[in-house]
């Protein structure tokens, strides 16, 4: 994988983590029903896991491309 592609994966994964971790914080602070919070935190957790995986792949590729 090229260094540019690895950088894009790393940036995308990092951005996803930032957005969803911020969103989880906002969801938990909202005055919403418990079911709304549970569903959206589960969706956010899946997105965080995928973001972490993408960032990890990007980081490994970045290190190997030097």
N, CA, C and O atoms as a Tinker XYZ file with bonds, in Angstrom:
   264  protein
     1  N      0.850000   -1.168000    0.000000    73     2
     2  CA     0.000000    0.000000    0.000000    64     1     3
     3  C      0.896000    1.232000    0.000000    63     2     4     5
     4  O      1.927000    1.268000    0.672000    81     3
     5  N      0.491000    2.224000   -0.754000    73     3     6
     6  CA     1.292000    3.442000   -0.816000    64     5     7
     7  C      1.177000    4.228000    0.485000    63     6     8     9
     8  O      0.236000    4.064000    1.261000    81     7
     9  N      2.160000    5.078000    0.689000    73     7    10
    10  CA     2.162000    5.914000    1.906000    64     9    11
    11  C      0.969000    6.875000    1.897000    63    10    12    13
    12  O      0.403000    7.181000    2.946000    81    11
    13  N      0.598000    7.341000    0.720000    73    11    14
    14  CA    -0.548000    8.241000    0.610000    64    13    15
    15  C     -1.851000    7.537000    1.017000    63    14    16    17
    16  O     -2.661000    8.098000    1.755000    81    15
    17  N     -2.043000    6.317000    0.533000    73    15    18
    18  CA    -3.240000    5.544000    0.878000    64    17    19
    19  C     -3.269000    5.246000    2.377000    63    18    20    21
    20  O     -4.325000    5.308000    3.006000    81    19
    21  N     -2.111000    4.923000    2.941000    73    19    22
    22  CA    -2.036000    4.669000    4.370000    64    21    23
    23  C     -2.388000    5.921000    5.162000    63    22    24    25
    24  O     -3.065000    5.844000    6.187000    81    23
    25  N     -1.931000    7.065000    4.689000    73    23    26
    26  CA    -2.245000    8.323000    5.358000    64    25    27
    27  C     -3.725000    8.646000    5.309000    63    26    28    29
    28  O     -4.292000    9.159000    6.273000    81    27
    29  N     -4.350000    8.340000    4.171000    73    27    30
    30  CA    -5.792000    8.567000    4.039000    64    29    31
    31  C     -6.559000    7.660000    4.992000    63    30    32    33
    32  O     -7.506000    8.106000    5.640000    81    31
    33  N     -6.166000    6.399000    5.086000    73    31    34
    34  CA    -6.816000    5.486000    6.032000    64    33    35
    35  C     -6.624000    5.955000    7.474000    63    34    36    37
    36  O     -7.561000    5.931000    8.272000    81    35
    37  N     -5.437000    6.367000    7.791000    73    35    38
    38  CA    -5.149000    6.849000    9.142000    64    37    39
    39  C     -5.974000    8.094000    9.460000    63    38    40    41
    40  O     -6.525000    8.210000   10.554000    81    39
    41  N     -6.059000    9.006000    8.525000    73    39    42
    42  CA    -6.854000   10.222000    8.731000    64    41    43
    43  C     -8.346000    9.898000    8.853000    63    42    44    45
    44  O     -9.033000   10.443000    9.717000    81    43
    45  N     -8.838000    9.022000    8.000000    73    43    46
    46  CA   -10.263000    8.657000    8.036000    64    45    47
    47  C    -10.623000    7.966000    9.347000    63    46    48    49
    48  O    -11.660000    8.256000    9.943000    81    47
    49  N     -9.770000    7.061000    9.790000    73    47    50
    50  CA   -10.022000    6.370000   11.051000    64    49    51
    51  C     -9.979000    7.318000   12.241000    63    50    52    53
    52  O    -10.811000    7.231000   13.144000    81    51
    53  N     -9.011000    8.218000   12.237000    73    51    54
    54  CA    -8.889000    9.194000   13.318000    64    53    55
    55  C    -10.095000   10.129000   13.343000    63    54    56    57
    56  O    -10.643000   10.414000   14.408000    81    55
    57  N    -10.503000   10.601000   12.177000    73    55    58
    58  CA   -11.672000   11.482000   12.087000    64    57    59
    59  C    -12.932000   10.768000   12.583000    63    58    60    61
    60  O    -13.730000   11.351000   13.318000    81    59
    61  N    -13.109000    9.510000   12.182000    73    59    62
    62  CA   -14.272000    8.739000   12.618000    64    61    63
    63  C    -14.282000    8.594000   14.132000    63    62    64    65
    64  O    -15.326000    8.748000   14.765000    81    63
    65  N    -13.132000    8.302000   14.711000    73    63    66
    66  CA   -13.048000    8.182000   16.173000    64    65    67
    67  C    -13.407000    9.505000   16.841000    63    66    68    69
    68  O    -14.174000    9.520000   17.803000    81    67
    69  N    -12.874000   10.591000   16.353000    73    67    70
    70  CA   -13.171000   11.902000   16.933000    64    69    71
    71  C    -14.659000   12.223000   16.879000    63    70    72    73
    72  O    -15.253000   12.631000   17.877000    81    71
    73  N    -15.255000   12.035000   15.701000    73    71    74
    74  CA   -16.668000   12.373000   15.511000    64    73    75
    75  C    -17.557000   11.527000   16.415000    63    74    76    77
    76  O    -18.430000   12.060000   17.099000    81    75
    77  N    -17.343000   10.223000   16.423000    73    75    78
    78  CA   -18.245000    9.357000   17.166000    64    77    79
    79  C    -18.021000    9.418000   18.665000    63    78    80    81
    80  O    -18.978000    9.287000   19.427000    81    79
    81  N    -16.796000    9.610000   19.110000    73    79    82
    82  CA   -16.588000    9.763000   20.559000    64    81    83
    83  C    -17.223000   11.060000   21.054000    63    82    84    85
    84  O    -17.775000   11.103000   22.154000    81    83
    85  N    -17.145000   12.109000   20.248000    73    83    86
    86  CA   -17.827000   13.362000   20.585000    64    85    87
    87  C    -19.334000   13.162000   20.584000    63    86    88    89
    88  O    -20.037000   13.656000   21.465000    81    87
    89  N    -19.823000   12.433000   19.589000    73    87    90
    90  CA   -21.268000   12.190000   19.479000    64    89    91
    91  C    -21.783000   11.364000   20.661000    63    90    92    93
    92  O    -22.867000   11.640000   21.176000    81    91
    93  N    -21.027000   10.364000   21.094000    73    91    94
    94  CA   -21.441000    9.571000   22.264000    64    93    95
    95  C    -21.597000   10.483000   23.476000    63    94    96    97
    96  O    -22.576000   10.381000   24.216000    81    95
    97  N    -20.644000   11.361000   23.672000    73    95    98
    98  CA   -20.707000   12.298000   24.783000    64    97    99
    99  C    -21.961000   13.167000   24.696000    63    98   100   101
   100  O    -22.629000   13.401000   25.703000    81    99
   101  N    -22.277000   13.641000   23.496000    73    99   102
   102  CA   -23.468000   14.468000   23.294000    64   101   103
   103  C    -24.752000   13.672000   23.518000    63   102   104   105
   104  O    -25.697000   14.178000   24.124000    81   103
   105  N    -24.792000   12.441000   23.037000    73   103   106
   106  CA   -25.980000   11.600000   23.206000    64   105   107
   107  C    -26.256000   11.358000   24.684000    63   106   108   109
   108  O    -27.393000   11.477000   25.141000    81   107
   109  N    -25.223000   11.024000   25.414000    73   107   110
   110  CA   -25.417000   10.726000   26.837000    64   109   111
   111  C    -25.828000   11.961000   27.630000    63   110   112   113
   112  O    -26.479000   11.843000   28.668000    81   111
   113  N    -25.454000   13.138000   27.152000    73   111   114
   114  CA   -25.812000   14.375000   27.841000    64   113   115
   115  C    -27.182000   14.908000   27.476000    63   114   116   117
   116  O    -27.709000   15.785000   28.161000    81   115
   117  N    -27.776000   14.382000   26.388000    73   115   118
   118  CA   -29.093000   14.845000   25.941000    64   117   119
   119  C    -30.195000   14.348000   26.862000    63   118   120   121
   120  O    -30.045000   13.355000   27.574000    81   119
   121  N    -31.302000   15.068000   26.823000    73   119   122
   122  CA   -32.479000   14.669000   27.584000    64   121   123
   123  C    -33.386000   13.842000   26.666000    63   122   124   125
   124  O    -34.420000   14.315000   26.195000    81   123
   125  N    -32.973000   12.616000   26.431000    73   123   126
   126  CA   -33.703000   11.698000   25.548000    64   125   127
   127  C    -34.078000   10.446000   26.319000    63   126   128   129
   128  O    -33.636000   10.241000   27.449000    81   127
   129  N    -34.898000    9.611000   25.695000    73   127   130
   130  CA   -35.305000    8.360000   26.343000    64   129   131
   131  C    -34.112000    7.405000   26.423000    63   130   132   133
   132  O    -33.144000    7.521000   25.671000    81   131
   133  N    -34.212000    6.479000   27.340000    73   131   134
   134  CA   -33.133000    5.505000   27.522000    64   133   135
   135  C    -32.971000    4.633000   26.280000    63   134   136   137
   136  O    -31.847000    4.314000   25.893000    81   135
   137  N    -34.072000    4.248000   25.657000    73   135   138
   138  CA   -33.977000    3.403000   24.462000    64   137   139
   139  C    -33.251000    4.137000   23.330000    63   138   140   141
   140  O    -32.446000    3.533000   22.621000    81   139
   141  N    -33.525000    5.418000   23.157000    73   139   142
   142  CA   -32.823000    6.218000   22.150000    64   141   143
   143  C    -31.326000    6.204000   22.423000    63   142   144   145
   144  O    -30.519000    5.993000   21.518000    81   143
   145  N    -30.964000    6.431000   23.688000    73   143   146
   146  CA   -29.543000    6.470000   24.049000    64   145   147
   147  C    -28.876000    5.126000   23.818000    63   146   148   149
   148  O    -27.762000    5.068000   23.298000    81   147
   149  N    -29.544000    4.044000   24.200000    73   147   150
   150  CA   -28.953000    2.712000   24.045000    64   149   151
   151  C    -28.709000    2.398000   22.575000    63   150   152   153
   152  O    -27.620000    1.965000   22.197000    81   151
   153  N    -29.722000    2.618000   21.753000    73   151   154
   154  CA   -29.601000    2.314000   20.322000    64   153   155
   155  C    -28.481000    3.129000   19.691000    63   154   156   157
   156  O    -27.668000    2.589000   18.940000    81   155
   157  N    -28.431000    4.414000   19.987000    73   155   158
   158  CA   -27.434000    5.268000   19.351000    64   157   159
   159  C    -26.025000    5.053000   19.902000    63   158   160   161
   160  O    -25.048000    5.207000   19.168000    81   159
   161  N    -25.909000    4.707000   21.148000    73   159   162
   162  CA   -24.580000    4.385000   21.690000    64   161   163
   163  C    -24.076000    3.078000   21.095000    63   162   164   165
   164  O    -22.882000    2.949000   20.827000    81   163
   165  N    -24.959000    2.105000   20.881000    73   163   166
   166  CA   -24.547000    0.852000   20.237000    64   165   167
   167  C    -24.090000    1.128000   18.801000    63   166   168   169
   168  O    -23.055000    0.619000   18.370000    81   167
   169  N    -24.855000    1.929000   18.065000    73   167   170
   170  CA   -24.445000    2.294000   16.704000    64   169   171
   171  C    -23.103000    3.034000   16.718000    63   170   172   173
   172  O    -22.236000    2.781000   15.881000    81   171
   173  N    -22.949000    3.936000   17.664000    73   171   174
   174  CA   -21.691000    4.682000   17.775000    64   173   175
   175  C    -20.539000    3.747000   18.128000    63   174   176   177
   176  O    -19.433000    3.905000   17.611000    81   175
   177  N    -20.788000    2.777000   19.000000    73   175   178
   178  CA   -19.728000    1.841000   19.385000    64   177   179
   179  C    -19.257000    1.021000   18.182000    63   178   180   181
   180  O    -18.062000    0.762000   18.034000    81   179
   181  N    -20.190000    0.618000   17.331000    73   179   182
   182  CA   -19.819000   -0.112000   16.117000    64   181   183
   183  C    -18.975000    0.788000   15.206000    63   182   184   185
   184  O    -17.971000    0.347000   14.646000    81   183
   185  N    -19.385000    2.031000   15.067000    73   183   186
   186  CA   -18.627000    2.977000   14.238000    64   185   187
   187  C    -17.245000    3.243000   14.815000    63   186   188   189
   188  O    -16.274000    3.355000   14.068000    81   187
   189  N    -17.148000    3.344000   16.133000    73   187   190
   190  CA   -15.843000    3.546000   16.778000    64   189   191
   191  C    -14.946000    2.332000   16.523000    63   190   192   193
   192  O    -13.760000    2.483000   16.229000    81   191
   193  N    -15.512000    1.136000   16.635000    73   191   194
   194  CA   -14.721000   -0.069000   16.372000    64   193   195
   195  C    -14.218000   -0.095000   14.934000    63   194   196   197
   196  O    -13.060000   -0.431000   14.686000    81   195
   197  N    -15.085000    0.258000   13.980000    73   195   198
   198  CA   -14.656000    0.302000   12.581000    64   197   199
   199  C    -13.619000    1.403000   12.345000    63   198   200   201
   200  O    -12.658000    1.205000   11.602000    81   199
   201  N    -13.814000    2.555000   12.975000    73   199   202
   202  CA   -12.839000    3.636000   12.861000    64   201   203
   203  C    -11.489000    3.245000   13.424000    63   202   204   205
   204  O    -10.447000    3.561000   12.849000    81   203
   205  N    -11.514000    2.552000   14.554000    73   203   206
   206  CA   -10.264000    2.082000   15.150000    64   205   207
   207  C     -9.569000    1.088000   14.220000    63   206   208   209
   208  O     -8.352000    1.141000   14.047000    81   207
   209  N    -10.346000    0.182000   13.623000    73   207   210
   210  CA    -9.762000   -0.811000   12.717000    64   209   211
   211  C     -9.128000   -0.141000   11.493000    63   210   212   213
   212  O     -8.028000   -0.505000   11.079000    81   211
   213  N     -9.827000    0.833000   10.924000    73   211   214
   214  CA    -9.295000    1.545000    9.754000    64   213   215
   215  C     -8.019000    2.299000   10.131000    63   214   216   217
   216  O     -7.034000    2.268000    9.394000    81   215
   217  N     -8.041000    2.979000   11.289000    73   215   218
   218  CA    -6.852000    3.710000   11.738000    64   217   219
   219  C     -5.689000    2.751000   11.988000    63   218   220   221
   220  O     -4.545000    3.065000   11.659000    81   219
   221  N     -5.970000    1.604000   12.558000    73   219   222
   222  CA    -4.920000    0.610000   12.847000    64   221   223
   223  C     -4.294000    0.095000   11.543000    63   222   224   225
   224  O     -3.072000   -0.014000   11.437000    81   223
   225  N     -5.126000   -0.214000   10.568000    73   223   226
   226  CA    -4.620000   -0.662000    9.266000    64   225   227
   227  C     -3.778000    0.436000    8.626000    63   226   228   229
   228  O     -2.703000    0.162000    8.091000    81   227
   229  N     -4.258000    1.670000    8.677000    73   227   230
   230  CA    -3.504000    2.794000    8.125000    64   229   231
   231  C     -2.171000    2.994000    8.826000    63   230   232   233
   232  O     -1.157000    3.252000    8.179000    81   231
   233  N     -2.172000    2.873000   10.152000    73   231   234
   234  CA    -0.932000    3.051000   10.913000    64   233   235
   235  C      0.079000    1.959000   10.584000    63   234   236   237
   236  O      1.263000    2.240000   10.399000    81   235
   237  N     -0.387000    0.716000   10.512000    73   235   238
   238  CA     0.526000   -0.380000   10.173000    64   237   239
   239  C      1.100000   -0.213000    8.768000    63   238   240   241
   240  O      2.289000   -0.436000    8.540000    81   239
   241  N      0.241000    0.180000    7.835000    73   239   242
   242  CA     0.718000    0.399000    6.455000    64   241   243
   243  C      1.673000    1.563000    6.382000    63   242   244   245
   244  O      2.652000    1.518000    5.637000    81   243
   245  N      1.404000    2.616000    7.151000    73   243   246
   246  CA     2.285000    3.793000    7.189000    64   245   247
   247  C      3.682000    3.402000    7.670000    63   246   248   249
   248  O      4.690000    3.812000    7.096000    81   247
   249  N      3.717000    2.608000    8.728000    73   247   250
   250  CA     5.015000    2.169000    9.286000    64   249   251
   251  C      5.763000    1.253000    8.320000    63   250   252   253
   252  O      6.989000    1.324000    8.239000    81   251
   253  N      5.061000    0.408000    7.596000    73   251   254
   254  CA     5.709000   -0.533000    6.685000    64   253   255
   255  C      6.184000    0.131000    5.394000    63   254   256   257
   256  O      7.047000   -0.402000    4.698000    81   255
   257  N      5.621000    1.288000    5.081000    73   255   258
   258  CA     5.968000    1.926000    3.804000    64   257   259
   259  C      7.226000    2.795000    3.893000    63   258   260   261
   260  O      7.637000    3.381000    2.892000    81   259
   261  N      7.830000    2.884000    5.054000    73   259   262
   262  CA     9.042000    3.722000    5.178000    64   261   263
   263  C     10.281000    2.956000    4.801000    63   262   264
   264  O     11.383000    3.503000    4.847000    81   263
